[in-house]
Amino acid sequence: MIEVVTKSRLYAFNLCQRYHHNTYNLGYRSLAEREDADFGNLFHAGLDAWWSTYMHATMPETADTPPLSGLALSSALAAMVDYRAKAPAVDDAAFAKAGVMMAAYDTRWAPTMHELEVLGVEVEFVAMVPGRKRLRVAGKLDKLVRRRATGSIWFVEHKTTGADLSAGSTYWSRLRMDPQVSIYFGGCRALGYEPEGCLYDVIVRPNQRPLKATPEDQRKYTKDGRLYAKQRETDETVEEFRDRLAGLISEAPDGYFARGDVVRLESELEESARDVEATALQIRELASADHAPRNPGACHMYGRTCSFFDACSGVASLDDKTKFRRTENVHEELVTLKSA
């Protein structure tokens, strides 16, 4: 049997063997996890449509005029409307936030798109693990591009995050050992390309939500009968929220959108390949084990509780259809892998 690993599967196994077992050996998914992913998937649908517009368009060779005159943004917003019909967890405020972010993304990056030739969008790959005939690494390149100035090939990785992107943060330094970037180098090569590196495209999610009316018992008024600053008589409308958010982003766009080139030496790729091989062999070896140990240290991370916490703690069963669902394809994100 050929064992298939992805960056998500490797991450899951290293995080918690019980989480990995529930997800990839048994095929369970948390319904709450799907809801949490809806916003990210909504925005990603917009990004795919935006970049696809450039892939199918004839691009100018200079930046004298903004390319495509808003067509890419219109396509992105339409794709997000279509996706929302399948994502009920995205409420009006979240949808407004995604729309503002997409418009700001267009403003920030459209003027630079003449520099890139878009070769592919959502490009899947399956690559062999060197020296292991029955191990495969699979994944999906968000985008594949050629830089017109040099002719070099780059793969694009989109990330939405709440992290700090300032110069003193650790966000960029951690990418030196990010296994996904290294794996995707091999993926590019399996597709017949020799990549120069990864164009890491980071979008910071604003943490703002619509403002609520100040509770009546907490309201304070000035002598002329007006509420104190920062107090409200009514909830902020979606339109007001959209305008406020757009203003915040326009004031400091570099705090919300950043791109960086991430490269790898051959020695670094070899080291990462050894990491992948070692983890994949552990996954295979433990697949038939009677017990997958829990890692309590991973139950609460990044301000969130693991989606399998209730099952692991005995509060709920994996067979509870109000909390979990089961899939035949444990690599749902990949069309080319119907089962693994």
TIBAVO-451241 format. One record per residue (C-alpha): z negated, x, y; residue number from 1; residue in three letters. Coordinates in steps of 0.1 Angstrom, whole numbers, plus 5000, padded with zeros to 4 digits. Example, Ala and Ser with C-alpha at 12.3 -4.5 7.8 and 13.67 -1.06 7.14 Angstrom:
# residues 2
<pt Z="4922" X="5123" Y="4955" resi="1" resn="ALA"/>
<pt Z="4929" X="5137" Y="4989" resi="2" resn="SER"/>
This chain:
# residues 340
<pt Z="5000" X="5000" Y="5000" resi="1" resn="MET"/>
<pt Z="5009" X="5013" Y="5035" resi="2" resn="ILE"/>
<pt Z="4980" X="5012" Y="5059" resi="3" resn="GLU"/>
<pt Z="4989" X="5003" Y="5095" resi="4" resn="VAL"/>
<pt Z="4966" X="5013" Y="5124" resi="5" resn="VAL"/>
<pt Z="4969" X="5005" Y="5161" resi="6" resn="THR"/>
<pt Z="4950" X="5018" Y="5190" resi="7" resn="LYS"/>
<pt Z="4930" X="4985" Y="5190" resi="8" resn="SER"/>
<pt Z="4922" X="4989" Y="5153" resi="9" resn="ARG"/>
<pt Z="4911" X="5025" Y="5158" resi="10" resn="LEU"/>
<pt Z="4889" X="5014" Y="5187" resi="11" resn="TYR"/>
<pt Z="4874" X="4986" Y="5168" resi="12" resn="ALA"/>
<pt Z="4865" X="5008" Y="5138" resi="13" resn="PHE"/>
<pt Z="4849" X="5035" Y="5159" resi="14" resn="ASN"/>
<pt Z="4830" X="5008" Y="5179" resi="15" resn="LEU"/>
<pt Z="4815" X="4990" Y="5150" resi="16" resn="CYS"/>
<pt Z="4825" X="4988" Y="5113" resi="17" resn="GLN"/>
<pt Z="4814" X="4952" Y="5110" resi="18" resn="ARG"/>
<pt Z="4834" X="4942" Y="5140" resi="19" resn="TYR"/>
<pt Z="4864" X="4960" Y="5125" resi="20" resn="HIS"/>
<pt Z="4858" X="4944" Y="5091" resi="21" resn="HIS"/>
<pt Z="4856" X="4908" Y="5105" resi="22" resn="ASN"/>
<pt Z="4887" X="4914" Y="5127" resi="23" resn="THR"/>
<pt Z="4911" X="4934" Y="5105" resi="24" resn="TYR"/>
<pt Z="4899" X="4931" Y="5069" resi="25" resn="ASN"/>
<pt Z="4890" X="4894" Y="5070" resi="26" resn="LEU"/>
<pt Z="4913" X="4884" Y="5099" resi="27" resn="GLY"/>
<pt Z="4888" X="4864" Y="5120" resi="28" resn="TYR"/>
<pt Z="4891" X="4860" Y="5158" resi="29" resn="ARG"/>
<pt Z="4865" X="4846" Y="5182" resi="30" resn="SER"/>
<pt Z="4876" X="4816" Y="5201" resi="31" resn="LEU"/>
<pt Z="4856" X="4828" Y="5231" resi="32" resn="ALA"/>
<pt Z="4874" X="4861" Y="5229" resi="33" resn="GLU"/>
<pt Z="4907" X="4843" Y="5233" resi="34" resn="ARG"/>
<pt Z="4894" X="4826" Y="5264" resi="35" resn="GLU"/>
<pt Z="4883" X="4859" Y="5279" resi="36" resn="ASP"/>
<pt Z="4918" X="4873" Y="5273" resi="37" resn="ALA"/>
<pt Z="4936" X="4845" Y="5289" resi="38" resn="ASP"/>
<pt Z="4934" X="4859" Y="5325" resi="39" resn="PHE"/>
<pt Z="4946" X="4893" Y="5314" resi="40" resn="GLY"/>
<pt Z="4974" X="4879" Y="5294" resi="41" resn="ASN"/>
<pt Z="4984" X="4856" Y="5323" resi="42" resn="LEU"/>
<pt Z="4988" X="4885" Y="5346" resi="43" resn="PHE"/>
<pt Z="5005" X="4906" Y="5320" resi="44" resn="HIS"/>
<pt Z="5031" X="4878" Y="5316" resi="45" resn="ALA"/>
<pt Z="5038" X="4881" Y="5353" resi="46" resn="GLY"/>
<pt Z="5041" X="4919" Y="5351" resi="47" resn="LEU"/>
<pt Z="5066" X="4916" Y="5322" resi="48" resn="ASP"/>
<pt Z="5088" X="4891" Y="5342" resi="49" resn="ALA"/>
<pt Z="5086" X="4913" Y="5373" resi="50" resn="TRP"/>
<pt Z="5097" X="4945" Y="5355" resi="51" resn="TRP"/>
<pt Z="5123" X="4926" Y="5334" resi="52" resn="SER"/>
<pt Z="5140" X="4916" Y="5367" resi="53" resn="THR"/>
<pt Z="5144" X="4952" Y="5375" resi="54" resn="TYR"/>
<pt Z="5156" X="4961" Y="5340" resi="55" resn="MET"/>
<pt Z="5185" X="4936" Y="5343" resi="56" resn="HIS"/>
<pt Z="5194" X="4943" Y="5380" resi="57" resn="ALA"/>
<pt Z="5217" X="4968" Y="5396" resi="58" resn="THR"/>
<pt Z="5193" X="4989" Y="5417" resi="59" resn="MET"/>
<pt Z="5201" X="5006" Y="5450" resi="60" resn="PRO"/>
<pt Z="5199" X="5044" Y="5451" resi="61" resn="GLU"/>
<pt Z="5177" X="5045" Y="5482" resi="62" resn="THR"/>
<pt Z="5147" X="5027" Y="5497" resi="63" resn="ALA"/>
<pt Z="5165" X="5016" Y="5529" resi="64" resn="ASP"/>
<pt Z="5160" X="4980" Y="5520" resi="65" resn="THR"/>
<pt Z="5135" X="4964" Y="5496" resi="66" resn="PRO"/>
<pt Z="5153" X="4957" Y="5463" resi="67" resn="PRO"/>
<pt Z="5160" X="4922" Y="5449" resi="68" resn="LEU"/>
<pt Z="5146" X="4904" Y="5480" resi="69" resn="SER"/>
<pt Z="5117" X="4888" Y="5463" resi="70" resn="GLY"/>
<pt Z="5135" X="4878" Y="5431" resi="71" resn="LEU"/>
<pt Z="5111" X="4899" Y="5409" resi="72" resn="ALA"/>
<pt Z="5081" X="4882" Y="5425" resi="73" resn="LEU"/>
<pt Z="5096" X="4847" Y="5420" resi="74" resn="SER"/>
<pt Z="5103" X="4855" Y="5384" resi="75" resn="SER"/>
<pt Z="5067" X="4868" Y="5379" resi="76" resn="ALA"/>
<pt Z="5051" X="4837" Y="5395" resi="77" resn="LEU"/>
<pt Z="5073" X="4814" Y="5374" resi="78" resn="ALA"/>
<pt Z="5063" X="4832" Y="5342" resi="79" resn="ALA"/>
<pt Z="5026" X="4828" Y="5351" resi="80" resn="MET"/>
<pt Z="5031" X="4791" Y="5356" resi="81" resn="VAL"/>
<pt Z="5047" X="4789" Y="5322" resi="82" resn="ASP"/>
<pt Z="5019" X="4809" Y="5306" resi="83" resn="TYR"/>
<pt Z="4991" X="4789" Y="5322" resi="84" resn="ARG"/>
<pt Z="5003" X="4758" Y="5303" resi="85" resn="ALA"/>
<pt Z="4992" X="4777" Y="5271" resi="86" resn="LYS"/>
<pt Z="4960" X="4791" Y="5287" resi="87" resn="ALA"/>
<pt Z="4936" X="4762" Y="5295" resi="88" resn="PRO"/>
<pt Z="4908" X="4787" Y="5302" resi="89" resn="ALA"/>
<pt Z="4925" X="4798" Y="5334" resi="90" resn="VAL"/>
<pt Z="4911" X="4775" Y="5361" resi="91" resn="ASP"/>
<pt Z="4926" X="4769" Y="5395" resi="92" resn="ASP"/>
<pt Z="4906" X="4797" Y="5411" resi="93" resn="ALA"/>
<pt Z="4915" X="4823" Y="5385" resi="94" resn="ALA"/>
<pt Z="4952" X="4812" Y="5387" resi="95" resn="PHE"/>
<pt Z="4951" X="4816" Y="5425" resi="96" resn="ALA"/>
<pt Z="4935" X="4851" Y="5420" resi="97" resn="LYS"/>
<pt Z="4963" X="4861" Y="5396" resi="98" resn="ALA"/>
<pt Z="4990" X="4849" Y="5421" resi="99" resn="GLY"/>
<pt Z="4975" X="4868" Y="5450" resi="100" resn="VAL"/>
<pt Z="4973" X="4900" Y="5428" resi="101" resn="MET"/>
<pt Z="5009" X="4896" Y="5417" resi="102" resn="MET"/>
<pt Z="5021" X="4892" Y="5453" resi="103" resn="ALA"/>
<pt Z="5001" X="4922" Y="5464" resi="104" resn="ALA"/>
<pt Z="5015" X="4942" Y="5434" resi="105" resn="TYR"/>
<pt Z="5050" X="4933" Y="5445" resi="106" resn="ASP"/>
<pt Z="5043" X="4944" Y="5481" resi="107" resn="THR"/>
<pt Z="5028" X="4977" Y="5469" resi="108" resn="ARG"/>
<pt Z="5054" X="4987" Y="5443" resi="109" resn="TRP"/>
<pt Z="5087" X="4970" Y="5450" resi="110" resn="ALA"/>
<pt Z="5097" X="4996" Y="5477" resi="111" resn="PRO"/>
<pt Z="5094" X="5023" Y="5450" resi="112" resn="THR"/>
<pt Z="5114" X="5007" Y="5422" resi="113" resn="MET"/>
<pt Z="5147" X="5024" Y="5432" resi="114" resn="HIS"/>
<pt Z="5131" X="5055" Y="5418" resi="115" resn="GLU"/>
<pt Z="5129" X="5041" Y="5382" resi="116" resn="LEU"/>
<pt Z="5155" X="5029" Y="5357" resi="117" resn="GLU"/>
<pt Z="5137" X="5003" Y="5335" resi="118" resn="VAL"/>
<pt Z="5149" X="5009" Y="5299" resi="119" resn="LEU"/>
<pt Z="5126" X="4984" Y="5281" resi="120" resn="GLY"/>
<pt Z="5098" X="4959" Y="5284" resi="121" resn="VAL"/>
<pt Z="5072" X="4954" Y="5257" resi="122" resn="GLU"/>
<pt Z="5089" X="4979" Y="5233" resi="123" resn="VAL"/>
<pt Z="5073" X="4979" Y="5199" resi="124" resn="GLU"/>
<pt Z="5072" X="5010" Y="5176" resi="125" resn="PHE"/>
<pt Z="5060" X="5020" Y="5141" resi="126" resn="VAL"/>
<pt Z="5055" X="5057" Y="5136" resi="127" resn="ALA"/>
<pt Z="5045" X="5078" Y="5106" resi="128" resn="MET"/>
<pt Z="5014" X="5098" Y="5106" resi="129" resn="VAL"/>
<pt Z="5025" X="5134" Y="5100" resi="130" resn="PRO"/>
<pt Z="5018" X="5144" Y="5064" resi="131" resn="GLY"/>
<pt Z="5007" X="5109" Y="5053" resi="132" resn="ARG"/>
<pt Z="5035" X="5089" Y="5037" resi="133" resn="LYS"/>
<pt Z="5014" X="5058" Y="5034" resi="134" resn="ARG"/>
<pt Z="4999" X="5057" Y="5069" resi="135" resn="LEU"/>
<pt Z="5016" X="5042" Y="5099" resi="136" resn="ARG"/>
<pt Z="5007" X="5039" Y="5136" resi="137" resn="VAL"/>
<pt Z="5020" X="5009" Y="5154" resi="138" resn="ALA"/>
<pt Z="5019" X="4998" Y="5190" resi="139" resn="GLY"/>
<pt Z="5037" X="4984" Y="5220" resi="140" resn="LYS"/>
<pt Z="5048" X="5003" Y="5251" resi="141" resn="LEU"/>
<pt Z="5043" X="4981" Y="5281" resi="142" resn="ASP"/>
<pt Z="5074" X="4996" Y="5297" resi="143" resn="LYS"/>
<pt Z="5098" X="5024" Y="5291" resi="144" resn="LEU"/>
<pt Z="5115" X="5040" Y="5322" resi="145" resn="VAL"/>
<pt Z="5136" X="5069" Y="5333" resi="146" resn="ARG"/>
<pt Z="5129" X="5086" Y="5366" resi="147" resn="ARG"/>
<pt Z="5162" X="5088" Y="5384" resi="148" resn="ARG"/>
<pt Z="5154" X="5120" Y="5403" resi="149" resn="ALA"/>
<pt Z="5148" X="5141" Y="5371" resi="150" resn="THR"/>
<pt Z="5162" X="5120" Y="5343" resi="151" resn="GLY"/>
<pt Z="5128" X="5123" Y="5325" resi="152" resn="SER"/>
<pt Z="5115" X="5096" Y="5302" resi="153" resn="ILE"/>
<pt Z="5081" X="5080" Y="5308" resi="154" resn="TRP"/>
<pt Z="5063" X="5051" Y="5292" resi="155" resn="PHE"/>
<pt Z="5043" X="5028" Y="5315" resi="156" resn="VAL"/>
<pt Z="5008" X="5016" Y="5306" resi="157" resn="GLU"/>
<pt Z="4994" X="4987" Y="5326" resi="158" resn="HIS"/>
<pt Z="4956" X="4983" Y="5329" resi="159" resn="LYS"/>
<pt Z="4936" X="4957" Y="5347" resi="160" resn="THR"/>
<pt Z="4901" X="4968" Y="5353" resi="161" resn="THR"/>
<pt Z="4870" X="4963" Y="5373" resi="162" resn="GLY"/>
<pt Z="4864" X="5001" Y="5375" resi="163" resn="ALA"/>
<pt Z="4862" X="5022" Y="5406" resi="164" resn="ASP"/>
<pt Z="4894" X="5041" Y="5413" resi="165" resn="LEU"/>
<pt Z="4882" X="5064" Y="5441" resi="166" resn="SER"/>
<pt Z="4887" X="5101" Y="5439" resi="167" resn="ALA"/>
<pt Z="4852" X="5108" Y="5428" resi="168" resn="GLY"/>
<pt Z="4852" X="5083" Y="5399" resi="169" resn="SER"/>
<pt Z="4855" X="5092" Y="5362" resi="170" resn="THR"/>
<pt Z="4883" X="5067" Y="5356" resi="171" resn="TYR"/>
<pt Z="4912" X="5092" Y="5356" resi="172" resn="TRP"/>
<pt Z="4893" X="5121" Y="5340" resi="173" resn="SER"/>
<pt Z="4886" X="5101" Y="5309" resi="174" resn="ARG"/>
<pt Z="4923" X="5097" Y="5302" resi="175" resn="LEU"/>
<pt Z="4925" X="5134" Y="5292" resi="176" resn="ARG"/>
<pt Z="4913" X="5123" Y="5257" resi="177" resn="MET"/>
<pt Z="4925" X="5087" Y="5257" resi="178" resn="ASP"/>
<pt Z="4939" X="5082" Y="5222" resi="179" resn="PRO"/>
<pt Z="4963" X="5054" Y="5232" resi="180" resn="GLN"/>
<pt Z="4983" X="5077" Y="5255" resi="181" resn="VAL"/>
<pt Z="4986" X="5103" Y="5227" resi="182" resn="SER"/>
<pt Z="4996" X="5077" Y="5201" resi="183" resn="ILE"/>
<pt Z="5023" X="5063" Y="5224" resi="184" resn="TYR"/>
<pt Z="5038" X="5098" Y="5228" resi="185" resn="PHE"/>
<pt Z="5045" X="5096" Y="5191" resi="186" resn="GLY"/>
<pt Z="5057" X="5060" Y="5195" resi="187" resn="GLY"/>
<pt Z="5083" X="5071" Y="5220" resi="188" resn="CYS"/>
<pt Z="5095" X="5098" Y="5197" resi="189" resn="ARG"/>
<pt Z="5098" X="5074" Y="5168" resi="190" resn="ALA"/>
<pt Z="5121" X="5053" Y="5191" resi="191" resn="LEU"/>
<pt Z="5143" X="5083" Y="5197" resi="192" resn="GLY"/>
<pt Z="5130" X="5094" Y="5231" resi="193" resn="TYR"/>
<pt Z="5113" X="5126" Y="5242" resi="194" resn="GLU"/>
<pt Z="5087" X="5114" Y="5268" resi="195" resn="PRO"/>
<pt Z="5076" X="5135" Y="5297" resi="196" resn="GLU"/>
<pt Z="5044" X="5115" Y="5300" resi="197" resn="GLY"/>
<pt Z="5027" X="5082" Y="5307" resi="198" resn="CYS"/>
<pt Z="5029" X="5064" Y="5341" resi="199" resn="LEU"/>
<pt Z="4994" X="5049" Y="5342" resi="200" resn="TYR"/>
<pt Z="4996" X="5017" Y="5363" resi="201" resn="ASP"/>
<pt Z="4962" X="5004" Y="5372" resi="202" resn="VAL"/>
<pt Z="4953" X="4971" Y="5388" resi="203" resn="ILE"/>
<pt Z="4917" X="4964" Y="5399" resi="204" resn="VAL"/>
<pt Z="4906" X="4928" Y="5393" resi="205" resn="ARG"/>
<pt Z="4888" X="4915" Y="5424" resi="206" resn="PRO"/>
<pt Z="4854" X="4902" Y="5414" resi="207" resn="ASN"/>
<pt Z="4853" X="4875" Y="5440" resi="208" resn="GLN"/>
<pt Z="4850" X="4838" Y="5432" resi="209" resn="ARG"/>
<pt Z="4852" X="4808" Y="5455" resi="210" resn="PRO"/>
<pt Z="4822" X="4805" Y="5477" resi="211" resn="LEU"/>
<pt Z="4798" X="4776" Y="5471" resi="212" resn="LYS"/>
<pt Z="4781" X="4754" Y="5497" resi="213" resn="ALA"/>
<pt Z="4747" X="4765" Y="5506" resi="214" resn="THR"/>
<pt Z="4720" X="4743" Y="5489" resi="215" resn="PRO"/>
<pt Z="4706" X="4719" Y="5515" resi="216" resn="GLU"/>
<pt Z="4671" X="4731" Y="5511" resi="217" resn="ASP"/>
<pt Z="4682" X="4766" Y="5519" resi="218" resn="GLN"/>
<pt Z="4703" X="4759" Y="5549" resi="219" resn="ARG"/>
<pt Z="4693" X="4773" Y="5583" resi="220" resn="LYS"/>
<pt Z="4707" X="4763" Y="5616" resi="221" resn="TYR"/>
<pt Z="4710" X="4778" Y="5651" resi="222" resn="THR"/>
<pt Z="4697" X="4761" Y="5682" resi="223" resn="LYS"/>
<pt Z="4731" X="4745" Y="5688" resi="224" resn="ASP"/>
<pt Z="4731" X="4730" Y="5653" resi="225" resn="GLY"/>
<pt Z="4754" X="4754" Y="5636" resi="226" resn="ARG"/>
<pt Z="4747" X="4770" Y="5602" resi="227" resn="LEU"/>
<pt Z="4737" X="4806" Y="5601" resi="228" resn="TYR"/>
<pt Z="4765" X="4831" Y="5593" resi="229" resn="ALA"/>
<pt Z="4774" X="4833" Y="5556" resi="230" resn="LYS"/>
<pt Z="4761" X="4798" Y="5549" resi="231" resn="GLN"/>
<pt Z="4784" X="4770" Y="5541" resi="232" resn="ARG"/>
<pt Z="4784" X="4732" Y="5543" resi="233" resn="GLU"/>
<pt Z="4811" X="4728" Y="5517" resi="234" resn="THR"/>
<pt Z="4826" X="4747" Y="5488" resi="235" resn="ASP"/>
<pt Z="4854" X="4770" Y="5496" resi="236" resn="GLU"/>
<pt Z="4888" X="4754" Y="5486" resi="237" resn="THR"/>
<pt Z="4913" X="4772" Y="5464" resi="238" resn="VAL"/>
<pt Z="4936" X="4776" Y="5494" resi="239" resn="GLU"/>
<pt Z="4908" X="4792" Y="5514" resi="240" resn="GLU"/>
<pt Z="4898" X="4814" Y="5485" resi="241" resn="PHE"/>
<pt Z="4934" X="4825" Y="5481" resi="242" resn="ARG"/>
<pt Z="4937" X="4835" Y="5518" resi="243" resn="ASP"/>
<pt Z="4904" X="4853" Y="5518" resi="244" resn="ARG"/>
<pt Z="4913" X="4873" Y="5487" resi="245" resn="LEU"/>
<pt Z="4948" X="4882" Y="5501" resi="246" resn="ALA"/>
<pt Z="4931" X="4895" Y="5533" resi="247" resn="GLY"/>
<pt Z="4907" X="4917" Y="5513" resi="248" resn="LEU"/>
<pt Z="4935" X="4933" Y="5493" resi="249" resn="ILE"/>
<pt Z="4957" X="4938" Y="5523" resi="250" resn="SER"/>
<pt Z="4930" X="4957" Y="5541" resi="251" resn="GLU"/>
<pt Z="4926" X="4983" Y="5513" resi="252" resn="ALA"/>
<pt Z="4956" X="4981" Y="5489" resi="253" resn="PRO"/>
<pt Z="4949" X="5016" Y="5474" resi="254" resn="ASP"/>
<pt Z="4916" X="5003" Y="5462" resi="255" resn="GLY"/>
<pt Z="4933" X="4977" Y="5440" resi="256" resn="TYR"/>
<pt Z="4966" X="4994" Y="5429" resi="257" resn="PHE"/>
<pt Z="4970" X="5030" Y="5417" resi="258" resn="ALA"/>
<pt Z="4994" X="5049" Y="5395" resi="259" resn="ARG"/>
<pt Z="4989" X="5083" Y="5379" resi="260" resn="GLY"/>
<pt Z="5009" X="5106" Y="5357" resi="261" resn="ASP"/>
<pt Z="4992" X="5114" Y="5324" resi="262" resn="VAL"/>
<pt Z="5007" X="5142" Y="5303" resi="263" resn="VAL"/>
<pt Z="4999" X="5159" Y="5270" resi="264" resn="ARG"/>
<pt Z="5003" X="5194" Y="5257" resi="265" resn="LEU"/>
<pt Z="5015" X="5197" Y="5222" resi="266" resn="GLU"/>
<pt Z="4981" X="5211" Y="5211" resi="267" resn="SER"/>
<pt Z="4965" X="5180" Y="5226" resi="268" resn="GLU"/>
<pt Z="4989" X="5157" Y="5207" resi="269" resn="LEU"/>
<pt Z="4981" X="5176" Y="5174" resi="270" resn="GLU"/>
<pt Z="4944" X="5172" Y="5180" resi="271" resn="GLU"/>
<pt Z="4948" X="5135" Y="5186" resi="272" resn="SER"/>
<pt Z="4969" X="5131" Y="5155" resi="273" resn="ALA"/>
<pt Z="4941" X="5146" Y="5135" resi="274" resn="ARG"/>
<pt Z="4917" X="5122" Y="5150" resi="275" resn="ASP"/>
<pt Z="4940" X="5093" Y="5141" resi="276" resn="VAL"/>
<pt Z="4945" X="5105" Y="5106" resi="277" resn="GLU"/>
<pt Z="4908" X="5110" Y="5099" resi="278" resn="ALA"/>
<pt Z="4899" X="5076" Y="5112" resi="279" resn="THR"/>
<pt Z="4927" X="5059" Y="5094" resi="280" resn="ALA"/>
<pt Z="4916" X="5075" Y="5061" resi="281" resn="LEU"/>
<pt Z="4881" X="5063" Y="5067" resi="282" resn="GLN"/>
<pt Z="4894" X="5028" Y="5073" resi="283" resn="ILE"/>
<pt Z="4914" X="5029" Y="5040" resi="284" resn="ARG"/>
<pt Z="4884" X="5044" Y="5021" resi="285" resn="GLU"/>
<pt Z="4860" X="5017" Y="5033" resi="286" resn="LEU"/>
<pt Z="4883" X="4988" Y="5030" resi="287" resn="ALA"/>
<pt Z="4871" X="4980" Y="4994" resi="288" resn="SER"/>
<pt Z="4834" X="4986" Y="5002" resi="289" resn="ALA"/>
<pt Z="4810" X="4958" Y="4996" resi="290" resn="ASP"/>
<pt Z="4793" X="4962" Y="5029" resi="291" resn="HIS"/>
<pt Z="4804" X="4970" Y="5065" resi="292" resn="ALA"/>
<pt Z="4774" X="4982" Y="5085" resi="293" resn="PRO"/>
<pt Z="4766" X="4967" Y="5119" resi="294" resn="ARG"/>
<pt Z="4762" X="4989" Y="5150" resi="295" resn="ASN"/>
<pt Z="4735" X="4972" Y="5172" resi="296" resn="PRO"/>
<pt Z="4744" X="4996" Y="5200" resi="297" resn="GLY"/>
<pt Z="4777" X="4978" Y="5204" resi="298" resn="ALA"/>
<pt Z="4764" X="4943" Y="5205" resi="299" resn="CYS"/>
<pt Z="4760" X="4943" Y="5243" resi="300" resn="HIS"/>
<pt Z="4784" X="4965" Y="5262" resi="301" resn="MET"/>
<pt Z="4800" X="4964" Y="5297" resi="302" resn="TYR"/>
<pt Z="4780" X="4933" Y="5306" resi="303" resn="GLY"/>
<pt Z="4793" X="4913" Y="5276" resi="304" resn="ARG"/>
<pt Z="4780" X="4903" Y="5242" resi="305" resn="THR"/>
<pt Z="4801" X="4910" Y="5212" resi="306" resn="CYS"/>
<pt Z="4821" X="4879" Y="5201" resi="307" resn="SER"/>
<pt Z="4808" X="4882" Y="5166" resi="308" resn="PHE"/>
<pt Z="4771" X="4885" Y="5176" resi="309" resn="PHE"/>
<pt Z="4762" X="4850" Y="5164" resi="310" resn="ASP"/>
<pt Z="4777" X="4857" Y="5130" resi="311" resn="ALA"/>
<pt Z="4761" X="4891" Y="5126" resi="312" resn="CYS"/>
<pt Z="4727" X="4879" Y="5137" resi="313" resn="SER"/>
<pt Z="4728" X="4849" Y="5113" resi="314" resn="GLY"/>
<pt Z="4730" X="4822" Y="5140" resi="315" resn="VAL"/>
<pt Z="4765" X="4811" Y="5130" resi="316" resn="ALA"/>
<pt Z="4790" X="4814" Y="5101" resi="317" resn="SER"/>
<pt Z="4824" X="4829" Y="5103" resi="318" resn="LEU"/>
<pt Z="4836" X="4797" Y="5088" resi="319" resn="ASP"/>
<pt Z="4824" X="4778" Y="5119" resi="320" resn="ASP"/>
<pt Z="4857" X="4765" Y="5133" resi="321" resn="LYS"/>
<pt Z="4842" X="4758" Y="5167" resi="322" resn="THR"/>
<pt Z="4835" X="4795" Y="5172" resi="323" resn="LYS"/>
<pt Z="4861" X="4814" Y="5150" resi="324" resn="PHE"/>
<pt Z="4896" X="4811" Y="5137" resi="325" resn="ARG"/>
<pt Z="4914" X="4830" Y="5110" resi="326" resn="ARG"/>
<pt Z="4948" X="4846" Y="5112" resi="327" resn="THR"/>
<pt Z="4972" X="4859" Y="5085" resi="328" resn="GLU"/>
<pt Z="4986" X="4885" Y="5109" resi="329" resn="ASN"/>
<pt Z="4958" X="4908" Y="5119" resi="330" resn="VAL"/>
<pt Z="4981" X="4926" Y="5144" resi="331" resn="HIS"/>
<pt Z="4990" X="4894" Y="5164" resi="332" resn="GLU"/>
<pt Z="5001" X="4914" Y="5194" resi="333" resn="GLU"/>
<pt Z="5030" X="4929" Y="5174" resi="334" resn="LEU"/>
<pt Z="5060" X="4908" Y="5164" resi="335" resn="VAL"/>
<pt Z="5074" X="4934" Y="5141" resi="336" resn="THR"/>
<pt Z="5043" X="4934" Y="5119" resi="337" resn="LEU"/>
<pt Z="5040" X="4900" Y="5103" resi="338" resn="LYS"/>
<pt Z="5012" X="4911" Y="5081" resi="339" resn="SER"/>
<pt Z="4993" X="4943" Y="5074" resi="340" resn="ALA"/>
